[in-house]
């Protein structure tokens, strides 16, 4: 009887880490479904205040940073037209390998050093961007801002407001228009 308890205890002890690992909600390559940004939205598991800098890619600290914003605005940029910018005037981008329905991010690890996920709190101010198009997607305990379902990013190559140096990068990254569509380059 005593030997049976020891064997059973060992079996449970060895199986527990494997079962917990299989139940992990994030593997760094996907995300949960989108949630409204409205202040009344409940979002269990997400922090109430966004971090100013966090490992947002599921990897170890320092492999990815997160940019926070409290607002988005539509701005006209020369040669591109109307694009969405954050509260610091930095152009926001969408990635063709991400998904909009349901919202899913795929940029992780080293990708987030160049393309920084835009993290928000419970409320985002808008100017020229339809609030109903905004949402969030869970990113390892944080909320990444989405527009028309597309997760949004800043480009590390934009060093000042009103730049769009990431437009068309690798034919996969595009400044995002207020509709959530890719901003079109104009002659």
Secondary structure, DSSP 8 states (H G I E B T S, - for coil): -HHHHHHHHHHHHHHHHHHHHHT-S--SS-----B--STT---TTS-SS--SS---SSSSTTS--EEE-SEEEEEEETTTEEEEEETTS-BEEEETTSEETTEE----TTHHHHEEEEE--S--EEESS-GGGEEEEEETTEEEEEETTEE-EEETT--STT--TTTTGGGTEEEB-TTSSB-----
